[in-house]
Amino acid sequence: MGSGRRRVWVRVSWIAGALALVAVLVAAAIRQDWLDGQQSGALWTWLERISWLAALAGLVIAILATRKSAAPAAAPVSLVVEAKTPEARNLPPRNPAFVGRAEVLKEIKDGLTAHNSLVIQALHGWGGVGKTQLSIEYAHRHLREYDVIWWFAAEQPQLLGEQYAQLAVAVGVATPETDTAIALNLARRFLRERSRWLLVFDNAEDPAILRGWLPDGDGHVLITSRRKDWQELASPISVDVFSRAESVAMLRRGTTAAELDVEKLARELGDLPLALAQAAGFMAETGMSAGDYLAGLDQRANLLLDEGSPSSYPAPLTATVTAAAERAEAADPAAAQLLRLAAICGPEPVPLWLFAGDAVPAPLSAVADQPVAMRRSVGLLVRLGLARADGDSLQLHRLTRAILQSSDAEPVAAENHRTVERLLIAAQPADTMDPAQWPIWSALAPHILALDPAKSESPEFRYLATQWAMYLLHRGNLSEGLALAEQFHESWGRAHGPEEHTTLQAAFLLGYAYYTVGRWEEARNIDESTYRAQLRLFGPDDPRTQNTANDLAGNLARLGEVEEGVVLFRDLLSRRQRVHGEDDARTVLYAGNLASALRAAGDITSALALHEAVWERRKRINGENHLGTLIQAKNVGIDLRVLGDPDGSQKVLADTLRRSLTSLGTDHPDTLRCAYQMGLTLLARGDLHDARAILADTHERRRMLLGDEHPETREVAATLKAVAEGHPTGR
């Protein structure tokens, strides 16, 4: 409630109270005269009752008005997400076969608890010595000592921001749709202000890169890495292979092998925990004795040496992985194929729903649509020690992945790579603007990245990569989306030529990215060159040409060349509508953009009529909470205010802002645009207190998201300055 309306309610309460008092006095006087016998009859009885009713009504009105005036001012819609009582964990499952490591676990515990400030420890050692399992075991043993335990897959640093965003959601300081950069800052602020948390950065590869991702605060950090040069960043703890006693203990789990055979096998495997775990799983699954496994291992190791075993992996581990993979092939060809395809994917968990649909090859296709059979195949890989299953996903150890990749002949490896590309293409969501589909994009991201789309020979996969980058921009992850657009444009232009169609798609993406981050001149320049090329190569009615024309027209309008933008929009809309109809998704998009250009040109009445029509179509086609629907609703609110209807504007914008907060998140760029427009509408209504509050909050969030020099940050800063200088409309 604005301060002006509160003053009105105060006046109402005083007036109603005064009228109630007068009515009471009149009623009392009439009753006194009646008792004294001076007045009588039905008329005076009726007057007395009317007076008492008037007094009662006045009293009720006075009470209600007093409450209304005393009520605290309510912000139109709060953009603040309050942190809930934190208890957040995303730990991998505990390994029931974990053995030994008592001394290392004690060293970790003693090091982390030696100080009350931030403590960082780096577990380093060969691949396969069990650094990850040590960290998992430590975290599970000390669950009660931490409110927050968060696991980061650090092998792909580009995805750490997304993982911080998930932490921010888990502790309640962000929503699932909050822009990644903002959620990262919120999560780090949360950690800085609290203790009793443990973060694990698993498989970190470069201390210089990881340094920028480490938090502040009085918590604990564990890093696992093959590198040992962490002295400047963390207290290093060397993790070696098992002691012989620990090796024997692991091998004897689930087997009745003779002590002597177990000793020999442990020695042959070099006491390497990953190789031991796979050997133990193999023997438990097949019932093979340690002696027979040892004999087969000797034969396979000689074969590997003859063929040239990968020198970067321990020979015993290569042999055990190969043995387990061959066992999977013999027992369940579908499981073996699932293993090979998962090895092509990224180090993050691979969702099992990826292996579904027509793109799945045989023999995996025989079980892909049968949940029980699929689980049976996954279970075999887990029992053989080749994979870890968690819910509806499958994950391979990085060394297992690398050995499997390197063991395939080149034609087989290339075909597996193409198969995973086809699976990812088939799984891509249809709409990058729909918040309901964003979790699917997030799950696909590490696996798209693992296949290195910048070097892909598949035009379809390169197009998928541009859609992934577009999702990041629509999600509000502007820096990563821009970086990918620049990388794709440069790499594909060099490899395939500047006018190859996916290079032009990357150019279109880059223009959109430039526009989104406020680099409008650069956006206009690349859009113009892309549009000319597409006109010549594809013609004016090709969807690719039309998409670029749409962005170019918007850039022209933004840069003040409004008439040119309107002309281009009208031509574009006419062409699209003639072929595809009014309800086509791109027709609706172009119509909304034309309406915004008309507003910029001063034709507000036409802009409002077209915006309202597009809004209704969006609601019918996409639903109330689609990003495109919310944008059009915001535009209607703007038009109403400019036409002199701030009350109507507030009604539309308040509903739109609430939906944006729910669907997009507190710090999404379009949520902040809606919040800014709400602030302007409140200024137009005279609610200065509420307007200042929402504008100040929007300014701070834009600073965090976009930086001080972004045009939209400067825009809201100028509005706040104008209000402070006594210009109540912010102009």
N, C-alpha and C positions, 0 to 999 in steps of 0.2 A: 504494500500500500504506500502511495506517495505521501510526502509530508503535507501537501495541500489538502488531500482528502482527509487526513487525520484531523486537521484543524476544523474542517466542516463537521465532522462527527462530534468534536468537542462542543461546538456551538449548538448542535442538535440536542445533545444531552442536557445543556443548561436550559434551553428553551422548554424542552419537554418536562424537566423537573419543575420549572416555574409554573407551567400550566397545571401540572398535577397538584401543586400546593394551592393554587387558586381554586381548583375544583373541590379540593378537600374543605377549604374554608367556606365555600358556597354551600356545600352539602351540610356542613355542620350548622351553619346559620339557619338553613331551612328547617332542619330537625329541631333546633332549639325553639324556633318560633312555633312549630307544630306542638311541641311539648307544653309551651306556655299558653296554648290555645289561641294564639294570634292568627295562625293560618290553619286551614283544614281543607279537605276535599281531595279528589283524585288528581287534580292538576298538580298540587304541591307534592304529592307522593311521587308522581312521575318525574317532576323536576329533581327531586332528591336522588332518585335512582340514576338518572342521567348524569348528575354531578359526580356521584360515586364511581360510575363506569368511566367517566372522563378522567377522574383522578387515577384510577387503576391503569388506564391506557397510557396516560402520561408517565406514570412510574415505570411501566414496562419499557416504553420507548427510551426513557432516560437511562435505565440500566443497560439496555442493549447498546445504545450509542456510546456509553462510557466504556463498555468492554471493547467496542470496535476501535475507539480512539486510543485505548491503552494497549491494544495488540501490537506486538513488535512488527516493525517493517519487514515484509517478506520480499526477498529478492525474487525477481521474475522466475528464474530457474537457476539453481545453484550449479556452478560448474565444478565444485569441489567434491572429490571422492574421498570420504573419510576412511582412514585405515581401520580395519577390523582387528580384533585380537589376533595377533599373528601366530599361526601354526601351519607352516607350509613345508611340504616335503615332496620331492619327485625322485627319490632314490631308486636305482635299479633293484630288482629283487635280490635278497640275500642268497649267497651260494651255500646250499646245505652240505656240500662236500668240502667246504673250506677246512684246511688243517694247518696247524703250526703257526709260525710267524709271531710267536709270543713276544720275542725281543723287539722286533720292529714295531709291533703295535704299542708296546710300552714306550719306545722312543718317540713315536708320534704323539702319544698322550702326554708324556712329560714335556715335550717341546711346545705343544699348543697351550698347555696350562701353566707354563712358567711365567707368563706375563698377563697383565690385565688389559693390554692394548692389542692392536691388530697383530696377529701372528700368521706368517705365511710359511708353509713348508712345501718343499718340492721333492717328491719321490721320483728318483731317476734310476734307470737301469735298462738292460736289454729289453727289446720287445719280447713279450711272453713270460716275463719273470713274475707277473702277478701284481703289478702296481695298481691296476684298476680294482682287482679283487680285494687288495689290502684296504683301499679307500672305502669300498662298499662295506667291508666287514667292520672297519673302525666306526663308520657312521651308524651302522645298525647297533653296534654295541653301546653307543653313547647317545641314543635317540633322546633320552630324557634330559640330557644336558643342553639341548638346543631347541629353540622354538622354530627356527627355520633351518632346513638343510636343503640346499639346492645344487643339483648336478648339472654342470655345463659340459656339453660335448665341444671341446675346444679345438678339435682338429681343423674345423672350417671356421676361421675367425669371423667371416662375413655374417655368420648366423648367430653370433654371440648376442648381438643387440636384440634379436627376436627372443632369445632365451631369457634375457633380462626382463623383457616385456612380459613374458609368462610368469616370472617371479613377481613382478609388480601386480599382476592380476591376482596371483595366489595370496598375496598378503593384503590385498584390498585397497591399494593406492591407485589402481588403474582398472579400466574395463578391458575386455578382450579386444575391443576395436580401437583402443588408444594408439595413437601414432607411436611407432617403435622408438623414435628418438626421445619423445617425451616420457614414455614408460621407462626407458632406460634411466633417465635422470631421476624419475620418481623412485625407482627401485634403489638406486644408489643413495639417494637422500634417506630413504627408509633405513638402509643398512648403517649409514653414518650416524643416525640418531639412536641406534639400538645396539645391544650386544646379544649374546646367546644365539648366534647364527654360525653356520658352517657352510662354506661354498667349496665345491670341488670342481676344478678345471681339469678335465680328463683328456689326455693325449695332446697336451699343448706342445707346440713345435718350436716356437721362437720367443724367447724372453722379451725381446724388444717389442714385439707385437702385443703380447699378453699384458705388458705393463699398463697400457692404456685402458685395459678392461678390468683391472683389479679394483676392488672397492676400498673405501675408507671406513673407519669405525672400529669398535672394540670387539671384533669377531675373529673367526678362524678361517683360514684358507688352506686347502690342500691342492697341490698341482701334481699331476703325473706326467712324465715325459721321458723320452729316450735320451734327451740331452742332459748333460750334467752341469752346464755353465749357468746356474741359477743363483750364484753367490750374491750378486748385487741386488737381487729381488726377493730372495727367500732363503730359508735355512735348508740346505740340501740334505736329503737322507738317501743313502745308497741302498737299493734293493737288489739283492743278489739272487742266484738260484736257490732252490731248497737245500737244506741239509739232507744228508742221505736218509736220516730217520724220518724227516718230513716226507720225502719222496716215497719211501716204503709205506708210510701210513696212508698216503693218497692212493697208491696202487692196490693196496689190500682192501680198500673199501669196495664191498660188493663182490669180491672174488675170494676164492680159496686157494690162490696160487701159493706154490712152495716158496719158502723164505729165500732160498738161494736164487730161484728164477726171478723173484721180485727185485732182489739186490742187483742182479745182472741187468735187468731191464732199466732200472733207475739209473745205473751207471751209463748204459747205452744212450739213454735219452738226455744225458747231461744234467739230470736233476732240474730240467727246465719245466716250471709249473704248467704252462700251457700244453706242452707235449705230453706231460704226465696225465693231465686231466683228459686229454683226448684218448690216450692209450687206455686209461681206466674206463672211460665211457665205452670204448670199442669192446673191451673184454667183457664188461657187464652186459652189453647188448647182445653179443654173439656167443657168450659162454666160452670163448677161446681162453686157453691157458696162457700164462705169462711166457712159458717156454716157446709155445707155438707162435705167439705174437712176436717174440724176440727173433725167432728164425725168419719169419716173414719180413720183419723190419730190416734184418740184415740184407736179405735179397733185394728189398725195395731201395735201401740206401745205396747199394752197389749200382743198381739200375739208374738211380738219380745222379750218381756221380758220373756214370758213363754218359748220361744225356746232358750233364751240366746243370746241376741243381743251382737255383738262384743264390748267388754268393752273399746277398744281403740278409738272408734268413738262415737261422741255424738249421743244419742238415737234419738233425733228429726231428725238429718241428715240421720241416717240409715232408719228411717221410710219414709222420703220423697224420698230417692233414691229408696227404695223398691216400693213405690207407683208409682213413675214415670216409673220404669222398668215394673211393672205389666200393666200399661196403654199401654206402647209400645207393650207388648206381645199381648194384646187384640186388639189393633188397627192395628198392622202391625208386624206379626211374623218375617218377614225378618229383620225389623229394630231391633227387640229384639235380634235376633241372631247376627246381626252385632255388637250390643252393647256388648254382652257377649264375643265375640271374640276379640273386640278391648280392652276390659278390661284385657285380657291375655297379650296383647302386651305391649311395653314399654311406658314410659311417654311422649316420643316424638310424634309428629304427625304421624299417621298411614296412609300411602298412600292407597287410595281407590283401586288402581290397584292390591294391594295384594289380594283382594277378587275377584279373577277372575280365570277361568279355571276349570278343572275337580276336583280339590281338594276342591272346595267350596261345603259345604253340603247344603241340603235343610233345610229350605225354602229360605235361602239367595241365593242359586243358581238360583232361579226363576227370580231375579232382577239383579244379578251381571253383566250380559252382556247387560243390558238395562239401559243406562245412565239416562234417565228421571225417571224411576222407582227407581233406586238407589239413585238419588238425593232426591226423595220424602221421602224415608226411612231415609236418613241422616237428612233431614229437620225436620222430626218428633222428632228425638233425640235432635236436637238443640232447638226446641220449648219447649220440656219438661225439658230443663235445664240440660240434661244428658251429653251433648257433645258440643264441639265447632268445627265448620267447617271452614277451611281456604283453599280456592282453591280446590285442589284435595286430601285433607287429612282430617282426623278426629282425634280429640284429646279429651281425658277425663281428668277431674280433678283427681289428684292422690287419693283423698279420695273416689271419686265415683268409681274409679277402684278397690280400696281395698275393699270397701263394696260389690261391685258386685262379686268379687272373693270369699270373705268369705261367701256370702249368697248362693252360689251354693253347692248342695250336692256333696260329694266326687266323685262319678262316673261321674256326669255331669262336674265338674271342670276338672277331668282328661281327659275326652273326648275333652273338649274345648282346653285344653293344647295340646293334640295330633293333633287336627285340625289345630291349628296355626302353629305347627311344620311342618305339611304337606304343608300348604300354603307357608311358608317360603322356604321350599325345592323346591316347584314348581316354585317359583319366582326367584331362584338364577340364575345369569348370567352364561353362559356357559364358559366364558374365563376370568380368573383373570388377564391376561396380557393385555387386550384390554382397553385402556383409555376411549373409548366410553362407556364402561359398568361400569366404576367405580362409576358414580353417583347412579346407582342402588344399588351397594354394600353399599354405604354410607347411603342410605335411609333405607336399611334393618338392618343395624348394631345395632341400639338401641333395636330392637325387637328380634334379635338373642340373644343379651346380656341379655335381660329381662327374657328369658326362661332358662337361666343358662345352657349352653351346657355342662359344665364340669360335671353336674349331670344328663344329659339326658339318658334315657333308649333306645332311638331310634338310632340305628346305622346310619341311613340315615341322621338324624339331626346332629349327631356328625361329619359325613363326611362334611356336609354343614359348620359346624363350622371351620373345618380345611381349607376349601376353603376360608372362610372369612378371616382367619389369613393369608393365602397365598396372598389374595388380598392386605392386609395391607403391606406385605413385597414387593410385586411388586409395590405398590403405593409409597413405600419409607418410610412408617411408621414403621421403623425397631424396635424401642423399644417396641411398643405395640404388633406387630406381634410376637416378641420373647417371650414376657410375656405370651401371649395366648398359644403359642406352649409349653412352659414349664408347664403351668397350665393343659392343656389338657393331656399331656403325663403323668404327675404325677397322676392326678385324675382318668383317665381311666385305667392306669396300676394298680392302687390300687383297683378299682371297678371291672374291667373285666379281669385282668391278663395281663402280659407283651406281650403275643403273640396273643391276640385278635386282629382282623383285624383293628379296628379303633384305637386301641392303637399303632399298628405298623404304621398306617397312621400318627398318631401324632408324632411318632418317626421320620418318614421321614420328616415331617414338621419341627421338631426341628433341624434335621441335616441341612436342607436348611436355617433355620433362623441363625444357628451358622455360616454357610458359608457366608451368606450375611453380617453379622456384623464383619467378619474378624476373627472369632474364628475357624480357619481351622483344627487344631488338634482335637478339640472337635467334629467338624462336621465329620471328617474322622472316628473317633471312633464310633460314634453312627450310621453312615451309614454302617460301616462294620458289626456291630452286627445286625442291621435291615435287611441288605441284606442276611446274613446267615440264619436268621429266615424265611425270605420270600422264599428263595430258597428251604428250607426244607418243608415249608407249602404249597406254591403255585406253585413252579416250576419256571424255568428260563424264560418262555414265558408269564407269567402273567404280565399284565401292571403295577401292584404295584411293583413287583420285578424289572421290567425294569426301572421304575422311580428312584428307589433307586440306581440301578446299574449306571444310568446316573450321579447321584449326586456324588456317590463314585468315579467314574472315573475322574470327574472334580476335586474332592478334591485331588486325587493322583497326577494329573498333576500339580495342584497349589502348592503342597508341594514338588515338585521336582522328584516325582516318575513317570516320564513322560511315559516311555516305558510301565509300568504296566497300566497306564491310557489309552494309545493308544490301547493296546490289549483288554482291557475291552470294550472300545468304539466300536472297530471293531466287536467284537462278538455281542454286543448289537444291533448295527445297522443292521448287517446281519440277526439276528433273527427277528427284527421288520419289516424290509423291505420285507422279504420273506413272511410274513403273511399279512401285511397291505398295502404294496406298497409304492412307493416313495413319494406320496403326502399326506400320513397320517401325522397328526399334530405332533405326537411324533417321527415319522421317520425323519421329517424335523428338529426337535429340536436336536435329537441325531446326525444327520449328521453335523449340525453346530458346535456342541460341539467337535465332532471328528476332524473337521478342525482346531479348536483352539488348540487341543492337538498336532496335526501334526506341527503346527507353533512352539509350545513350544519345540517339538522334533527337530526343525531345518529344517523340510521339507517345506519350505515356498512356493515353486511352487505348490506342491500338496494342501497345505492349501488354497492358493488363488483360485485355480480351484474349490475346493469344497465349499468354502465360497461364491463364485460368483454363483454357481449353487443353493445353498440354498437360497441366497438372492433373486434370480429370482423366486423361488418357493414361498417364503414368500410373495413377492409382489403380485403374482397371487392369492394365497390362502387367505392371511390375509389383503392385502392392504398396501399402502406405509407407513402408520403411526402407524402400530401395533408395540408394544414393541419388539416382536421377529424380525420383519423386520428391525427395527432400529439397533438392536444389530448386525445383520448380515452385514448391510451396514457399520457399524463402523469397523467390522472385516476386510472387504474388504479394507477399507482405511488404516488400520494398515499393512496389507500384502503388499500393494502397496509401502508404505514407506520403509518397511524392504527390499523389492526387489530393491530399488533404484529409485523409481518413486515418488518423493515428490509432483510434480505437480499434478499427477493423484490422489494421496492420498488427497491433499488439496481439490480438486474438489469434491470428494466423501464425505469427512468429513464435509465440509462446508454445503452441502445440508443436510446431516444427522443431523448436529447440529441444523440447522434451524427447521427441522421437530421435533426434540426432544424437543426443546424449546416450540413449539406449542402444541405438543401432550402430553408430559410428564411433562413439567414445568421446570422452571429455575433451581430448586434445586433437581430434581430427581437424584438418584445415577447414573442412566445410562446416563442422560444428562451430568453430571459432568465427567463421564468416557469418553464420546465423546469429551468434551471440553479439557480434559487432552491430549487425542491423537491428537487433533488439535494443541495444543501447541507444542507437539513433532514434528509434521509435519512442523510447521512454523520454528522451530529450524533447521530442516533438509534443509529447503529452504533458510536459512540465514536471515529470518525476525525476528531478535532478539527483536526488540521493541514490535511488536505485540505478539510474543510468550510470553515475560515476562508478558504482560498485562493479557492475558488469563490464564496463569498459576497461577499468583498471585490471580486472582479472583477465580479460581477453588480451590486453596488452602484455601482461607478464607471460602468459602462455605462448603468445606469438613470438615473444623474444626467445623463449626456450626452444621453440620449434624451428623458427625461421631465421632468427638472428635480428640484431638491431637495424640492419641496413635493408632488410627486405621491404619492398613497397607496402605490403599490407601491415607490417609492424609500424612503419612510419605513418601510415594512414591513421591508425587508432591513436598513436602518440599525438598527432596533430589535433585530433578531435578532443582529447583530454586537455591539451594545452589551451584550446579555444574556450572550453568550458571553464577552466580555471581563470581565464582572463575576462570572464563575464559575458561570454557569448552563449546563451542558453541552448541554442540549437547545435552547438559544436562546430559552427562554420564561421 
